[in-house]
Amino acid sequence: MGPFDKLAVDPTHLNGEPYLRGTRLSVSRVVWLSDQSLSWEALIEDFPELDDVAIRQAYEYAQANDQAIRSAA
C-alpha cells in the first residue's frame, strides 16, 4: 500500500477533488472539519467510515500538495 492508500482522485467523484475512499468526503472537508475544533474522535463518531489512518493521510496529502483547504469547505 502506498502512503495515501486511503485516498483517491476520480474525475467522476466530487468533481475530481481528492477524497477518502469509500466516502463522499473530500480531503479538504475532513481537514476543514478538524480545523473547526472537531476532534478526530468526533469525526470518527460522525463519520464511522473514517479512521485515524484516513484522517492522518488527509492531513498529510493536503500538506504535501499545498491544498487551499480553508476555502474549499
C-alpha positions in Angstrom: 0.0 0.0 0.0 1.2 3.5 -0.8 1.4 6.4 1.6 -2.1 7.6 0.6 -3.9 4.3 0.1 -7.0 5.6 2.0 -7.4 8.4 -0.6 -8.4 8.6 -4.2 -8.9 11.0 -7.1 -11.5 10.4 -9.7 -12.8 13.0 -12.1 -16.3 11.5 -11.8 -16.4 11.7 -8.0 -16.6 15.1 -6.1 -15.6 16.9 -9.3 -12.1 15.3 -9.2 -11.3 16.6 -5.8 -9.1 14.2 -3.7 -11.4 12.2 -1.3 -11.3 9.4 1.3 -12.0 6.1 -0.4 -15.5 4.7 0.3 -16.9 8.1 1.3 -18.2 11.3 -0.2 -15.8 13.3 2.0 -13.1 15.3 0.3 -9.7 15.7 1.8 -10.3 19.5 2.2 -13.6 18.8 4.0 -12.1 16.5 6.5 -9.2 18.9 7.3 -11.6 21.8 7.5 -13.9 20.0 9.9 -11.0 19.1 12.1 -9.7 22.7 12.0 -13.1 23.8 13.2 -12.3 22.2 16.6 -14.0 18.9 15.7 -11.7 16.3 17.2 -10.6 13.2 15.3 -12.8 11.1 17.7 -15.8 13.3 16.9 -15.1 13.0 13.2 -15.0 9.2 13.5 -18.2 9.2 15.6 -20.0 11.4 13.0 -18.4 9.5 10.0 -17.9 5.9 11.1 -16.3 5.1 7.7 -13.3 7.1 8.8 -10.4 6.0 11.0 -7.3 7.6 12.4 -5.2 6.5 9.4 -7.6 8.1 6.9 -7.7 11.4 8.7 -3.9 11.4 9.1 -3.5 10.7 5.4 -5.9 13.5 4.5 -3.7 16.0 6.5 -0.5 14.7 5.0 -1.9 14.8 1.5 -3.2 18.3 2.0 0.2 19.4 3.3 2.2 17.6 0.6 0.0 19.1 -2.1 -0.3 22.5 -0.6 -4.1 22.4 -1.0 -6.1 25.6 -0.2 -8.2 23.7 2.3 -9.6 26.6 4.3 -11.6 27.9 1.4 -12.7 24.5 0.0 -15.2 23.6 2.6 
